[in-house]
């Protein structure tokens, strides 16, 4: 499974979200052998780029062409509790064991 963090330029915000996703997965005790977390800019935002996409609410419109069940819009890109809730939703959907 590939999870992508997306921001406008593909540098700061998306990298921070990527690191936070990796941190949440670790905190949740998830076996990440088959999970790849990456980040990129909105130019790479397409159906084949990843299985799931995490992005700030300011970019939600740019992801409107993607299947919405694969897009997780963050109201706050720095709120780790919100991110954890959405990661847990994803893990449950995929049947992946977590704490």
N, C-alpha and C positions, 0 to 999 in steps of 0.2 A: 504494500500500500504506500502511495506517495502523497504526502501532505505538503502543500505549498503555502507559504506566507507571502502576501503580495502587498506592495506599496507603489507609490507613483514612480519613484526612481530605482527601486530595487536595491537600495543601499541600507539606510538607517532603520527605518520603521520595520521593514520586512525582516531584516536580520534580527532585530530585537524580538519580534513575534516568534521567529523561528527558535531562538534560544529559549524563550518562555515556553513554547510548545514542548521542546526537548526536556525542559525542567519539569513540566507537569507530567509528562510521560514517565520520567524517572520517579517523581514523587508518588505516582500512582502504581509503581512497581510493574510497569508494562514491559514485556519482552519486546524489544525494538529490533530484533534481528531482521524482521520482514517489514519494517516501517522506515521509510526514508522521509526526512523532513528537509525541505529546501526553501529558498526564497528567491523571488525575482520581481521585476517591475511589471506594470500593467500591460506592457507590450507582449509579454509572454502568457497573458491570461487567455487560455483557450482550453477547450474540452479535453485535449490530449496531454496537456502539460502536467496534470496531477489528478489524483482521485478525489481529493478534497482541497478546498481553498479557504484560507483565513485572511480576512482583510478588514480594514477600518470602515466605519459607516460612510465616510466621505468618498469611498470608492465603490460603494454598493451598486451604483448605476452602471459602472463599467463591467460588472459581473452579471448583469441582467440577462445576457444571452446564454449563460451557463445553467445547467439544471440546478434549481435552487436547493435541492436536497444535498447537493455537494458543496454548497457555499455557506460558510459561517461568517456572518458579519459581526464584528466586534464594536460595541458602542464606545468602548474605551480600549485602546490598544495597550494600555499600561495596567489594566485591571486584571490581575492574575486570577482572581476568583471567578470572574466572568469567563476567562479563557478555560479554566479548569472545568467549569460547568459544561462548556461547549465541547471540550475534548472528551469528557465522560459520556456525553450524548453520542458522540462519534464512536467511541469504544463500544458502548452498548449496542449501537446499531450494527457494528461489525462483529459483535460477539467476541470481543477481545477482553480477556480477563484483566481486571484492575482492582486496586484497593477500594 
